[in-house]
Every structure is written in structure tokens, then in C-alpha cells.
């Protein structure tokens, strides 16, 4: 159906519906609907045209959009209009986020509101609340098993408190991010309860099967997500006498998006969250939204179509809201969740997104960078980091990364085997080394991590633990060095109390790692507690609903008496907090860090312990084909502050970089004082023609005028 036919159909649908939209701004809704309906119709047609209820379902969807728009507040509508004009608003370098559990960060939602001064003090202006909607009192996967999408869980607070938080954050120019759990519901959701009672309508909301043979057709190609605690992808329900698809946990039932009623319900929920005042919605587990026999049931084309449809509907009702894709997948697959690649769009589909070219999500987790940085922590070198960063696909100019060191989830070693080989490692041995390093105890390293999701059949596992514990700040192990040849730990000394020197090294390492996510393309996202060096919390072992899940070790309850130490000079809390506060303030002041205003170009320094890249204004340097294994290019036709050279020493020992690197990058004869570190405000220390880098130190170097 062409665009004209779509418009005819739209008028036919509207003639059957009545919206109670304020006449003074009804034209905005109808204009956006008209501009985006062809996209909505084309995608809906491709997904559901063979169903008898196609037109009825499409009509119901349009009705949902009209009702959601009629409920949107004037304040939010004004924000929408501003962001339709300033479509790159979220690409500013001023945004720095923090992800947190409301009840573990500050007791409840009201407690988070009371901590707004804390965010302001640090410089945080994007707050991501982990799921706050109603979930079972027992096992709930940290809130990701939702039993009512439109009710706040009592342990978090209530709906009025959530709305008040959004308003207070808005008054402080802080963005609110909420989680939308798209892939599944709790088995205690009303839809699941009705399905259990035999209601065929709601059985079709999920993937249910009569025989094990039917489920086997899927499981032949589906990987296990939680092999240690929830093996397989299906659970038998005795009351239904049926098998239910449960990709994650047995109490999380996968939604069946082949049923248009499910998609319409979830779009209604997304718009409901947007109308609560959310600026950003994190769409959980988007890679899993469509299931098909003979595939991994991840990253399927239909999943992308669903996201494109969600995006088009949002542009009609809530165009000021943007989306984060929670897709922890290979980089080549991840880039598709921005909507890159015309092959994902229906034939002849033409959408209008108010100047925004992202067809799906605006932000994606840079899980590969996160994993690569942890490789650097273990190996103390940048070999794999350099190859991995160079392999990252170019994100669209209108989208951005979310860069992080830790999150509520585990650490998966999600970098490619190819890059491991290029870095000179044996794939299997290197992954085993990393797992041993972070979870193997004092025999292997100073890290205090835990294994998560161990698969005894493959030997694979993931890593749990807070940032501070994973760098050894949470234990009493002596910091070790790594042998270059085989990456085995040299020392096997007995446990001993951390010395002041060890504490300094670990806190320096935490600060250095944060400096890298602050200086990379994208929005840096801190994880609550990391800003004060919070270590593993083992109270979860006393709760039977948590004790099986080691990830709760890095979901701590914040001790606010201890947090007050951030104001006491000389404490670990003060050193980390004040350093991050300074980094955040500096980042916000640098136009070169604006995400649609600069490019990142990895640079090989000749020292494998040094990680280095250039941030530069595109007009100054746009060679996206730069190979980091080549010398730094001549990009000398740029003016002061048009480029910043980011350098970090990943080693526990002093390192040196030849001065000629700076001469090449900045085209200088390198008289003393021509280059300074923006963080310290000082000139780099130079000895015998080399820049000196102390253990775990970093610099943001730029040219100065003499």
C-alpha cells in the first residue's frame, strides 16, 4: 500500500474514533499522526497483515495513541515541542548519568527525591531508576519480573512519589530514565493468571505449548541465558498442563509479539511511562522480542520492526522522549538497534521523525567498551582494548553510546575472538585467565569478584562484583603484576592488610577508569556506590530469594553515614568522589566532547600499557579509517581546544611515551609548556624526551598558547 492509500485508510479509521483532545493543540497530534501513519501502517501490515483482526487491531492502536496524547500534560507537551526543534539535545557533553535502585540507594522513591542535592553536588543530571513497578514479593529478578506495569511496588513507594520525583528532577535540570520491561512479565501478572485459568485470549499473550517436542524445536538453537540457576528456555506449568517459554527465569513468561494485542498493550504502557514524566525510557531485553524456530531467537528482523513501530508511535504522542536499547549483543548486531540499515525497514516505508534519523533507539549500551576496559584491568595493557575499540562500528551521528564500567548486571566478556587473536592471545586460555583473575581468589589476583551464570557444559561464566571490589579495594590482597609472556600472576604471597600505597593505587585505578568513559563518545553512566568506592554487599546471602544470584553483591544498600566520609579529606570516599566531581565538571566544559561535534580516533603510542585516543572536531579531523596501529596522523590544521589527546596508563608501574607523539598530534616543536593536562592544569612531566605516566594515571592533553 502506497502513502496515499495509507492516508485514505487513516481517515477511515479516524471517522470511527472519537478523541477528547484539547482543540487548541489537536492539530499537533493529527499532524504528527499524518506524518508517521504510513510508517506505522507499513510495519503493522508486515507483521500482522495475515491476521483476520488486522484492521481492528490497527484501529485499536490509533485509539491508544489518541488517548495517551489527551492525557499528556501541558508541561510535557511544551518539552516535546522544544525537543522536536532541538533534536540533538541529548548529544550534549553536559549529560552525566547514574543508575540506581531506589530502595537500595535511598530506601524508596521519596528518599531518592531527598538526595537531589547529592546528585547536584556530584554533577549528575541523568538519573536512571531501575524497575520500580509492582513485582512479586519473592523472586523478581531485581524488579524485572513485573506483575503490574501501572502500579509502583510498595517497597519503592507510590505513584504520586514517582511523579513528584520526576517533577523535582525536572526543576533541577535532571533527566529521569525509567525501565520498561518489554520481553516478559511475571507469572503473577494478571495476564499470566488469566492464562493459567485457561483463558485462551491470554494464553496467546505468551508462548505456550502442549508437548515437550514442540519446545525442543526452539531449544535446538536457543542459547541458555541463566544455565546455572534457570537452565533451558521453557517451564512446565502444572495448573495449565502446558509448557511456557521462560528465556530468563522460570517466573518470567516471555510475551508473544506475534499477537498484535501484546504489542498494543506494551505501546500503551510505554506511553504511560512517558506521561509520568520520563525523559528517557530504557527498553529492556530488546534483542529477544521475536521468537522463531531454527534461530537463536535473538536479533531477528521482526524485533527491529517492533522497535521501529514503537518509535513511530512515540513520535506521534511523546516526541520529546528518547529510548535506550538494552541489547547486550555483538557490536555488529548492536549498531542495528539505532535503526541503521535500510534493510530493516518495510519496503516503500517513509517515516517522518521530526528531523531525527534514528529509526529505533537513540542510545545503546557500549557493553563492548565496558568488557574491554575490564580486560585492561586484568592484563594491565591496552593490546585487546586497541583492537576492540578499532573494531567498534561507527554509530550514527544522531545516536550515542551509553558508556559504563559497572551496572546492575554481570560482566560478560563480550569482545570478539578475532580481536583476542589479533592481540596475540589464545582465545580459550585468555577468557579463562580473565575469569580466574576476577573470581579465582588470591592465587590469581587482587580482585574480589564472584562467578555468575556458570555453564558447566561449556565452562563459560560471567563476573559479578562492585567496581571497588573488582580492582581489589574491597579485600586485603596485595596488588600483583602480570607477566607479559603468558599473563600469569608472578606473586603468590599470603594475604596482608592493604598498605596506604595499595589503597592509593586502587583509588587511582578507579578514577582513571572513569576518566576513560567520560572521554569516550557518548554519555557516561555511573553506577550508584562507585562514586564512593562501595564494596561487595553480602547481605543478599541471608535472603533465599537472592542468595542464588551473586549479582546482588554489587547491588548494595548504601550506608549514608559512610557516604558522609566523602566530605572528610583523606578518605577513600573523598578522594574518589571529589575526583569524579572534577572530571564531570571538566567534561561539561569541553565542546570537543559534545557527541555530535567530534570524532574519536584510537592512536598507538608504541607502549602497550598506554591507551590513547584523540577527540577532535569533525571539520578538523574526519579520517574515520585511521588504523590505530599506524603513527598518529597529522591533524595540525586545528586550533586550540579543537582536539584533546586522551592518554591513560593501565599498568601498576611507571610508563613512558615518546615526546614525538605530541609533536605529531599537535604539530609542535614541543617547547616546554605548549601542551597541558586539562585535568591537573599542569604541563606533563618530561624526562629524556619522554612523557612520564605514573601508575594508573591519565591525562587529557591539549595545546596551549604561549
SEKOL-805942 format. One record per residue (C-alpha): residue number from 0; residue in one letter; x, z, y. Coordinates in pm, whole numbers. Each point is the difference from the previous one (the first is absolute). Example, Ala and Ser with C-alpha at 12.3 -4.5 7.8 and 13.67 -1.06 7.14 Angstrom:
# residues 2
SITE    k  r       X       Z       Y
SITE    0  A    1230     780    -450
SITE    1  S     137     -66     344
***
This chain:
# residues 706
SITE    k  r       X       Z       Y
SITE    0  X       0       0       0
SITE    1  X     144    -100     338
SITE    2  X      -3     207     316
SITE    3  X    -321    -153     134
SITE    4  X    -182      74    -324
SITE    5  X     128     358      18
SITE    6  X    -145      38     349
SITE    7  X    -338    -130    -118
SITE    8  X       5     252    -285
SITE    9  X      94     279     242
SITE   10  X    -301     -73     220
SITE   11  X    -222       3    -307
SITE   12  X     136     341     -98
SITE   13  X     -36     143     351
SITE   14  X    -361    -117      18
SITE   15  X     -70     229    -297
SITE   16  X     175     305     149
SITE   17  X     -61     233     292
SITE   18  X     287     192     162
SITE   19  X     -41     283     245
SITE   20  X     297     -98     212
SITE   21  X      22      93     366
SITE   22  X     -91    -320     185
SITE   23  X     281      42     253
SITE   24  X     271     -53    -261
SITE   25  X    -191    -180    -276
SITE   26  X     166    -324     107
SITE   27  X     339     137    -110
SITE   28  X    -125      65    -351
SITE   29  X    -171    -337     -33
SITE   30  X     298    -183     149
SITE   31  X     240     164    -245
SITE   32  X    -242     -57    -285
SITE   33  X     -28    -367      91
SITE   34  X     376     -44      23
SITE   35  X      70     173    -332
SITE   36  X    -303     -85    -211
SITE   37  X     146    -319    -145
SITE   38  X     291     203    -138
SITE   39  X    -234     270    -132
SITE   40  X    -229    -257    -160
SITE   41  X     284    -210    -147
SITE   42  X     166     295    -169
SITE   43  X    -328     153    -116
SITE   44  X     -98    -339    -140
SITE   45  X     326     -36    -191
SITE   46  X     -32     346    -152
SITE   47  X    -372      15     -75
SITE   48  X    -166    -343      31
SITE   49  X     -83     -16    -371
SITE   50  X    -217     310      21
SITE   51  X    -377     -29      41
SITE   52  X       5     272     266
SITE   53  X     263    -176     216
SITE   54  X    -219     -57     307
SITE   55  X    -167     338     -32
SITE   56  X     341     170     -15
SITE   57  X     138    -196     296
SITE   58  X    -309      93     203
SITE   59  X      48     365     -90
SITE   60  X     363     -20     115
SITE   61  X     -99    -137     342
SITE   62  X    -258     278      29
SITE   63  X     272     258     -72
SITE   64  X     218    -149     275
SITE   65  X    -281      16     254
SITE   66  X     -83     361     -82
SITE   67  X     365     104      24
SITE   68  X      38    -166     340
SITE   69  X    -314     171     130
SITE   70  X     153     337     -93
SITE   71  X     339     -64     163
SITE   72  X      56     217     307
SITE   73  X      51    -145     347
SITE   74  X     346     157      13
SITE   75  X     105    -181    -316
SITE   76  X    -156    -327     116
SITE   77  X     207      17     320
SITE   78  X     312      59    -209
SITE   79  X     -94    -300    -217
SITE   80  X     -23    -226     305
SITE   81  X     337     112     130
SITE   82  X     168     -60    -336
SITE   83  X    -162    -342     -36
SITE   84  X     195     -93     313
SITE   85  X     318     192     -79
SITE   86  X      24    -100    -364
SITE   87  X     363     114     -38
SITE   88  X     -72     357     112
SITE   89  X     113     151    -331
SITE   90  X     332    -187       6
SITE   91  X     135     216     282
SITE   92  X     312     204     -68
SITE   93  X    -180     308     131
SITE   94  X    -191      68    -322
SITE   95  X     146     261    -235
SITE   96  X    -218     141    -277
SITE   97  X     -33     300    -228
SITE   98  X    -192      13    -329
SITE   99  X    -145     333    -109
SITE  100  X    -256     187    -206
SITE  101  X    -228     183     242
SITE  102  X     -40     304    -224
SITE  103  X     369      27     -90
SITE  104  X     134     -76     346
SITE  105  X    -232     231     194
SITE  106  X    -270     151    -227
SITE  107  X    -268    -254      96
SITE  108  X    -100    -274     246
SITE  109  X     -59     251     279
SITE  110  X     351     131     -62
SITE  111  X     137    -351      48
SITE  112  X    -184     -19     333
SITE  113  X     167     328      97
SITE  114  X     340    -154     -75
SITE  115  X     -29    -290     245
SITE  116  X     256     172     223
SITE  117  X     238     -10    -296
SITE  118  X     -42    -376     -29
SITE  119  X      50     -39     374
SITE  120  X     314     213      -8
SITE  121  X     159    -211    -272
SITE  122  X    -126    -331     141
SITE  123  X    -243     -88    -279
SITE  124  X    -282    -224     120
SITE  125  X    -145    -127    -327
SITE  126  X    -147     251    -245
SITE  127  X     -92    -110    -350
SITE  128  X    -235     240    -177
SITE  129  X      16     -26    -374
SITE  130  X    -352     -22    -156
SITE  131  X    -240     254     149
SITE  132  X    -327    -112    -160
SITE  133  X    -181     196    -269
SITE  134  X     169       9    -339
SITE  135  X     -30     211    -318
SITE  136  X     115     360      18
SITE  137  X     228     -52    -298
SITE  138  X     222    -300     -54
SITE  139  X     -39    -246     287
SITE  140  X     337    -178      24
SITE  141  X      61     158     338
SITE  142  X    -332    -119     138
SITE  143  X      21    -354    -135
SITE  144  X    -290      63    -240
SITE  145  X    -286      -6     250
SITE  146  X    -340     134    -102
SITE  147  X    -171     -67     335
SITE  148  X     148    -247     249
SITE  149  X    -212     125     290
SITE  150  X      48     377     -30
SITE  151  X     310     196      97
SITE  152  X     131     226    -275
SITE  153  X     -77     364      72
SITE  154  X     363     106     -46
SITE  155  X      91    -241     281
SITE  156  X    -278      97     241
SITE  157  X    -305    -197     105
SITE  158  X     -99    -330     157
SITE  159  X     -34     143     352
SITE  160  X     357     131     -20
SITE  161  X     125    -342    -109
SITE  162  X    -176    -169     290
SITE  163  X     135     265     239
SITE  164  X     353     -57    -132
SITE  165  X     -33    -373      64
SITE  166  X    -118      63     355
SITE  167  X     276     252      75
SITE  168  X     265    -230    -142
SITE  169  X    -134    -286     210
SITE  170  X      22     217     311
SITE  171  X     368      55     -80
SITE  172  X      68    -371     -66
SITE  173  X      47      72    -371
SITE  174  X    -136    -245    -258
SITE  175  X    -208     126    -291
SITE  176  X      51    -156    -343
SITE  177  X    -246      68    -284
SITE  178  X      19     -92    -367
SITE  179  X    -259    -225    -162
SITE  180  X      18      20    -379
SITE  181  X    -109    -351     -95
SITE  182  X      89     -43    -365
SITE  183  X    -190     284    -164
SITE  184  X    -228     301      33
SITE  185  X      -2     338    -165
SITE  186  X    -201      22    -321
SITE  187  X    -208     254     194
SITE  188  X    -110    -254     262
SITE  189  X    -376     -61       9
SITE  190  X      57    -358    -115
SITE  191  X     190     123    -307
SITE  192  X    -259     269     -72
SITE  193  X    -277    -260       5
SITE  194  X     204    -226    -226
SITE  195  X      46     287    -246
SITE  196  X    -377      46      -8
SITE  197  X     -37    -362    -105
SITE  198  X     -94    -161     331
SITE  199  X     107    -360     -61
SITE  200  X      25     -75     373
SITE  201  X     274     260      38
SITE  202  X     165     -73    -332
SITE  203  X      73    -335     161
SITE  204  X     179     178     285
SITE  205  X     277      69    -251
SITE  206  X     176    -171    -290
SITE  207  X    -175     133    -310
SITE  208  X      31    -128    -357
SITE  209  X    -167      75    -331
SITE  210  X     302     -50    -226
SITE  211  X     370      73      -2
SITE  212  X      62    -364     -93
SITE  213  X    -131    -108     342
SITE  214  X     233     236     183
SITE  215  X     293    -117    -210
SITE  216  X     -34    -347     151
SITE  217  X      91     154     337
SITE  218  X     260     248    -122
SITE  219  X     212    -270    -163
SITE  220  X     132     -93     344
SITE  221  X     -76     305     217
SITE  222  X     292     236      74
SITE  223  X     -56     375     -20
SITE  224  X       1     175     338
SITE  225  X      26     361    -119
SITE  226  X     130     -29    -357
SITE  227  X     106     364     -17
SITE  228  X    -331     162      96
SITE  229  X    -260    -279     -22
SITE  230  X     116    -262    -252
SITE  231  X    -195    -321     -27
SITE  232  X    -252    -146     243
SITE  233  X    -332      99    -160
SITE  234  X    -183     326     -74
SITE  235  X    -283      50    -249
SITE  236  X    -305     174     147
SITE  237  X    -196     183    -268
SITE  238  X    -319      25     204
SITE  239  X     -11    -374      64
SITE  240  X     151     -89    -336
SITE  241  X     205    -256     191
SITE  242  X     355     -64     106
SITE  243  X      66      15     376
SITE  244  X     296    -160     176
SITE  245  X     217     279     145
SITE  246  X     326    -160     112
SITE  247  X     132     315     166
SITE  248  X    -149     323    -144
SITE  249  X    -282      47    -246
SITE  250  X    -214     153     277
SITE  251  X      50    -300     234
SITE  252  X    -238    -282     -90
SITE  253  X     103    -348     116
SITE  254  X    -257    -178     214
SITE  255  X    -117    -344    -109
SITE  256  X      36    -231     301
SITE  257  X    -135    -290    -203
SITE  258  X    -330     166      94
SITE  259  X     -73     -84     368
SITE  260  X    -193     326      39
SITE  261  X     326     189     -45
SITE  262  X     176    -198     271
SITE  263  X    -293      44     239
SITE  264  X      -8     376     -66
SITE  265  X     373      30      70
SITE  266  X     -17    -210     318
SITE  267  X    -273     236     118
SITE  268  X     233     294     -72
SITE  269  X     292    -164     181
SITE  270  X    -214     -54     310
SITE  271  X    -128     358     -28
SITE  272  X     360     132      12
SITE  273  X      76    -230     293
SITE  274  X    -301     137     185
SITE  275  X     127     355     -53
SITE  276  X     278     -92     242
SITE  277  X     280    -122    -226
SITE  278  X     245    -237     167
SITE  279  X     162     -99    -329
SITE  280  X    -139      -6    -353
SITE  281  X     233      23    -295
SITE  282  X    -146    -205    -284
SITE  283  X     106     166    -322
SITE  284  X     113    -185    -314
SITE  285  X     -93    -345     133
SITE  286  X     206    -180    -264
SITE  287  X    -246     115    -270
SITE  288  X    -329    -114     150
SITE  289  X     -73    -283    -244
SITE  290  X      33      10    -378
SITE  291  X      36    -300    -227
SITE  292  X      80     -26    -372
SITE  293  X     344    -143     -72
SITE  294  X     156     128     325
SITE  295  X     162     323     118
SITE  296  X    -318      54     203
SITE  297  X     215      31     310
SITE  298  X      59    -231     299
SITE  299  X    -270    -246    -106
SITE  300  X    -125    -259     244
SITE  301  X    -347     154       2
SITE  302  X     146     329     122
SITE  303  X     139    -186     301
SITE  304  X    -336    -166      61
SITE  305  X    -167     341       2
SITE  306  X     246     124     263
SITE  307  X     -53    -314     209
SITE  308  X    -374      55     -15
SITE  309  X      41     366     100
SITE  310  X     220    -111     289
SITE  311  X    -252    -257     122
SITE  312  X    -282     257     -12
SITE  313  X     213     247     193
SITE  314  X      71    -261     267
SITE  315  X    -376     -32      49
SITE  316  X     -78     372      26
SITE  317  X     322     195      70
SITE  318  X     269    -241     122
SITE  319  X     208     283     145
SITE  320  X      66     145    -346
SITE  321  X     298    -119    -203
SITE  322  X      86      33    -369
SITE  323  X     292     128    -205
SITE  324  X      46    -160    -342
SITE  325  X      96     262    -255
SITE  326  X     157    -246    -241
SITE  327  X     315     126    -166
SITE  328  X      99    -334    -151
SITE  329  X     295    -240       2
SITE  330  X      92    -131     349
SITE  331  X    -111    -356     -79
SITE  332  X    -342     133     -96
SITE  333  X     -14     258     278
SITE  334  X      34    -257     277
SITE  335  X    -324    -161    -118
SITE  336  X    -197     307     105
SITE  337  X      49    -102     361
SITE  338  X    -195    -310     -98
SITE  339  X     307    -221       5
SITE  340  X     -44    -327    -186
SITE  341  X    -290    -238      53
SITE  342  X     -47     -23    -375
SITE  343  X    -179     334      14
SITE  344  X    -272    -129     231
SITE  345  X    -308    -187    -121
SITE  346  X       1    -375      50
SITE  347  X    -117    -103     349
SITE  348  X     -23     365     107
SITE  349  X      54      40     371
SITE  350  X     -10     353     137
SITE  351  X      40     137     351
SITE  352  X     178     331      22
SITE  353  X      17      50     374
SITE  354  X     353    -135      16
SITE  355  X     122     201    -299
SITE  356  X     150    -215    -275
SITE  357  X      11     267    -271
SITE  358  X    -275    -100    -238
SITE  359  X      17     316    -209
SITE  360  X     192     310     111
SITE  361  X     207      67     311
SITE  362  X     244     250    -149
SITE  363  X     162      31    -343
SITE  364  X     212     273    -155
SITE  365  X     365     -96     -16
SITE  366  X      45     165    -339
SITE  367  X     300    -218     -79
SITE  368  X     197     132     299
SITE  369  X     -95     354     -98
SITE  370  X     128     -47    -354
SITE  371  X     316    -173     122
SITE  372  X      79     289     233
SITE  373  X     -22     241    -293
SITE  374  X     240    -224    -190
SITE  375  X     236      43     296
SITE  376  X     -41     377     -21
SITE  377  X     103      -3    -365
SITE  378  X     280    -257       9
SITE  379  X     129      91     348
SITE  380  X      38    -372      70
SITE  381  X    -198    -287     147
SITE  382  X      65    -267    -261
SITE  383  X    -352     -18    -144
SITE  384  X    -153      83     339
SITE  385  X     163    -307     155
SITE  386  X    -123    -234    -271
SITE  387  X    -346     158      -6
SITE  388  X     -52     -15     377
SITE  389  X     119    -358       5
SITE  390  X    -256     -82    -273
SITE  391  X    -296     147     190
SITE  392  X    -238    -281      98
SITE  393  X     -56     -66     367
SITE  394  X    -315     179     108
SITE  395  X    -241    -179     233
SITE  396  X      58      50     373
SITE  397  X    -347     152      30
SITE  398  X      45     250    -283
SITE  399  X     241     284     -60
SITE  400  X     158     229    -256
SITE  401  X     -61     369     -46
SITE  402  X     347     146     -59
SITE  403  X      32     335    -172
SITE  404  X     235     220    -201
SITE  405  X    -256     213    -180
SITE  406  X    -375       2     -47
SITE  407  X    -256     184    -208
SITE  408  X      82    -227    -294
SITE  409  X     301     -31    -228
SITE  410  X     311    -212      53
SITE  411  X       5    -310    -216
SITE  412  X     320    -201     -26
SITE  413  X    -175    -311     124
SITE  414  X     288    -230      77
SITE  415  X      72    -317    -192
SITE  416  X     224     -31    -305
SITE  417  X     156    -303     168
SITE  418  X     121     208     294
SITE  419  X     133     269    -233
SITE  420  X     208    -263    -179
SITE  421  X     122    -152     327
SITE  422  X     112     347     108
SITE  423  X     219      14    -311
SITE  424  X    -201     240    -213
SITE  425  X    -144     -14    -349
SITE  426  X    -377       7      47
SITE  427  X     -94     247    -273
SITE  428  X     299     226      57
SITE  429  X     -50      10     375
SITE  430  X    -365      96     -20
SITE  431  X      90     269    -253
SITE  432  X     275     124     232
SITE  433  X    -244      31     291
SITE  434  X    -253     190    -207
SITE  435  X     270     236    -127
SITE  436  X     141      44     349
SITE  437  X    -327     119     150
SITE  438  X    -152     186    -295
SITE  439  X     280      75    -245
SITE  440  X     119     332     136
SITE  441  X     345     123      99
SITE  442  X     171    -206    -269
SITE  443  X     -78    -312     200
SITE  444  X     -31      88     370
SITE  445  X    -107     236     274
SITE  446  X    -356    -140       8
SITE  447  X    -295     217    -102
SITE  448  X    -261    -256     -98
SITE  449  X    -253     -14    -283
SITE  450  X    -103    -278    -235
SITE  451  X    -348    -146      36
SITE  452  X    -192    -253    -208
SITE  453  X     255     -16    -280
SITE  454  X     -70    -275    -251
SITE  455  X     153     103    -332
SITE  456  X     -52    -351    -139
SITE  457  X     210    -170     268
SITE  458  X     214     284     129
SITE  459  X    -122     -68     354
SITE  460  X     -90     282     236
SITE  461  X     -48      68     367
SITE  462  X     125     275     228
SITE  463  X    -175     289     175
SITE  464  X     129     245     259
SITE  465  X      19      62     372
SITE  466  X     260    -173     213
SITE  467  X     195     322      51
SITE  468  X       4      82    -371
SITE  469  X     103    -352     -99
SITE  470  X     307      16     224
SITE  471  X      84     343    -141
SITE  472  X    -107     222     287
SITE  473  X    -249     177    -220
SITE  474  X     249     115    -260
SITE  475  X     336     163     -32
SITE  476  X     201    -284    -144
SITE  477  X     325    -116     148
SITE  478  X     -11    -346     152
SITE  479  X     181    -247    -221
SITE  480  X     169    -333      48
SITE  481  X     -53    -312    -209
SITE  482  X     264    -195    -188
SITE  483  X       8    -359     122
SITE  484  X      56    -166    -337
SITE  485  X    -288     138    -204
SITE  486  X    -201     223     234
SITE  487  X      55     309    -210
SITE  488  X      29     342     163
SITE  489  X     357     121      28
SITE  490  X     -61     371      18
SITE  491  X    -187     224    -242
SITE  492  X      57     329     176
SITE  493  X    -229     297     -51
SITE  494  X    -284      71     238
SITE  495  X     105     172     320
SITE  496  X    -159     104     325
SITE  497  X     -16    -276     258
SITE  498  X     273      31     258
SITE  499  X     -58     -66     368
SITE  500  X     183    -327     -48
SITE  501  X    -234    -103    -283
SITE  502  X    -304      89     210
SITE  503  X     136    -204     289
SITE  504  X      58    -301    -224
SITE  505  X    -349      14    -144
SITE  506  X    -173      37     335
SITE  507  X     218    -280     141
SITE  508  X    -109    -217    -292
SITE  509  X    -368      71      69
SITE  510  X      42     -94     367
SITE  511  X     202    -312     -83
SITE  512  X    -266    -121    -246
SITE  513  X    -270      44     263
SITE  514  X     209    -191     252
SITE  515  X     -18    -301    -232
SITE  516  X    -378      -8     -33
SITE  517  X     -26      47     378
SITE  518  X     228    -298      60
SITE  519  X    -153    -240    -254
SITE  520  X    -278    -249      72
SITE  521  X    -334     177     -12
SITE  522  X    -162     338      58
SITE  523  X     193     306    -122
SITE  524  X    -215     245    -196
SITE  525  X     121     357     -51
SITE  526  X    -133     208    -285
SITE  527  X    -118     345      98
SITE  528  X     256     273     -53
SITE  529  X     298    -235       5
SITE  530  X      41      63     373
SITE  531  X      94     362     -77
SITE  532  X     179     -49    -332
SITE  533  X    -276     125    -231
SITE  534  X     110      31    -363
SITE  535  X    -193     -34    -325
SITE  536  X    -308     221     -34
SITE  537  X     -49     115    -360
SITE  538  X    -325     194      50
SITE  539  X    -178    -299    -153
SITE  540  X     117     117    -343
SITE  541  X    -249     287      25
SITE  542  X    -298    -237      29
SITE  543  X    -109    -169    -323
SITE  544  X    -142    -293     197
SITE  545  X     338     -67     160
SITE  546  X     261     132    -242
SITE  547  X      22    -325    -197
SITE  548  X      79    -201     315
SITE  549  X     351      56     139
SITE  550  X     -90    -181     323
SITE  551  X    -158     324     122
SITE  552  X     354     134      43
SITE  553  X      29    -225     305
SITE  554  X    -348      77     133
SITE  555  X      92     340     144
SITE  556  X    -209     256     181
SITE  557  X     176      38     334
SITE  558  X     122     349      87
SITE  559  X     -59       7     375
SITE  560  X     204     319      44
SITE  561  X     294    -188    -146
SITE  562  X     -88    -302     212
SITE  563  X      51     213     312
SITE  564  X     371      -9     -83
SITE  565  X       4    -351     148
SITE  566  X      26     181     333
SITE  567  X     293     219    -112
SITE  568  X     337    -152      73
SITE  569  X     230     -46    -296
SITE  570  X    -267      -5    -270
SITE  571  X     -51    -289    -239
SITE  572  X    -353     -41     135
SITE  573  X     125     -19     359
SITE  574  X     276    -247     -76
SITE  575  X    -225    -246    -184
SITE  576  X    -302      35     231
SITE  577  X     199     -38     320
SITE  578  X     194    -299    -134
SITE  579  X    -316    -180    -107
SITE  580  X    -164      81     333
SITE  581  X     297    -157     179
SITE  582  X      -4    -307    -227
SITE  583  X    -373     -50      54
SITE  584  X      35      23     377
SITE  585  X     293    -242      -1
SITE  586  X    -180    -249    -223
SITE  587  X    -301      -5     232
SITE  588  X     228     -87     295
SITE  589  X     160    -305    -164
SITE  590  X    -183    -329      55
SITE  591  X     225    -162    -261
SITE  592  X    -182     211    -262
SITE  593  X    -339    -145      89
SITE  594  X    -103    -164    -322
SITE  595  X    -114    -336     131
SITE  596  X     287      -5     246
SITE  597  X     304       0    -224
SITE  598  X     148    -100    -333
SITE  599  X     214     190    -246
SITE  600  X     316    -159    -138
SITE  601  X     205     177    -270
SITE  602  X     375      -5      59
SITE  603  X     280      51    -251
SITE  604  X     275     216     148
SITE  605  X     258     -24    -278
SITE  606  X     -58     367     -89
SITE  607  X    -249      45    -283
SITE  608  X     -86     354     110
SITE  609  X    -126    -125     335
SITE  610  X    -353    -134      54
SITE  611  X     -32    -220     306
SITE  612  X    -250    -228     170
SITE  613  X     -75    -145     342
SITE  614  X    -326      40     190
SITE  615  X     -21    -277     256
SITE  616  X    -250    -175     224
SITE  617  X    -111    -327    -170
SITE  618  X      99    -220     294
SITE  619  X     347     146     -30
SITE  620  X      39     -35    -374
SITE  621  X    -245    -164    -237
SITE  622  X     217    -104    -292
SITE  623  X    -222     128    -280
SITE  624  X     229    -162    -256
SITE  625  X     289     239      72
SITE  626  X     172      94    -322
SITE  627  X     118     359      19
SITE  628  X     304     -88    -210
SITE  629  X     132    -215     286
SITE  630  X     175     141     308
SITE  631  X    -227     101     287
SITE  632  X    -104    -309     198
SITE  633  X      76     -73     361
SITE  634  X    -311     110     188
SITE  635  X     182      61     324
SITE  636  X    -239    -179     235
SITE  637  X    -214     310      32
SITE  638  X     -14     255     274
SITE  639  X      27     378       1
SITE  640  X    -239     167    -250
SITE  641  X    -110    -335    -144
SITE  642  X     157     112    -323
SITE  643  X      75     326    -174
SITE  644  X     243      32    -288
SITE  645  X    -128     256    -250
SITE  646  X     276     148    -217
SITE  647  X     -16     286    -251
SITE  648  X     256     157    -231
SITE  649  X    -161      71    -337
SITE  650  X     309     175    -138
SITE  651  X      90     367     -17
SITE  652  X     347     -91     128
SITE  653  X     125    -138     334
SITE  654  X     -17    -379      22
SITE  655  X     143    -267     229
SITE  656  X    -125    -333     132
SITE  657  X     233    -250     161
SITE  658  X     -35     -31     374
SITE  659  X     -17    -377     -35
SITE  660  X    -359      39    -119
SITE  661  X    -105     115     345
SITE  662  X     208    -266     165
SITE  663  X    -185    -261    -204
SITE  664  X    -347     143      48
SITE  665  X      32      67     371
SITE  666  X     266    -263      81
SITE  667  X     226     257     165
SITE  668  X     372      56      26
SITE  669  X     -95     359     -79
SITE  670  X     143     191     287
SITE  671  X     -87     365     -43
SITE  672  X    -346      79     129
SITE  673  X    -159    -341     -39
SITE  674  X    -222     118    -287
SITE  675  X    -178     331     -34
SITE  676  X    -217     179    -254
SITE  677  X    -351      34     141
SITE  678  X     -74     309    -209
SITE  679  X     300     212     100
SITE  680  X      53    -169     336
SITE  681  X     370     -23     -80
SITE  682  X     251    -272     -70
SITE  683  X      86     -37    -368
SITE  684  X     319     164    -116
SITE  685  X     267    -264     -58
SITE  686  X     322      52    -199
SITE  687  X     254    -276     -73
SITE  688  X    -245    -278      71
SITE  689  X    -282     154    -205
SITE  690  X    -323     179      88
SITE  691  X     -16     338    -170
SITE  692  X    -318     112    -178
SITE  693  X     -26     359    -114
SITE  694  X    -187      74    -327
SITE  695  X    -370     -95      22
SITE  696  X      33     -95     365
SITE  697  X    -170    -288     177
SITE  698  X      14    -187     331
SITE  699  X    -233    -222     200
SITE  700  X     260    -200     191
SITE  701  X     -63    -212     305
SITE  702  X     206    -165     271
SITE  703  X      48     184     328
SITE  704  X      96    -125     342
SITE  705  X     340     125     119
***
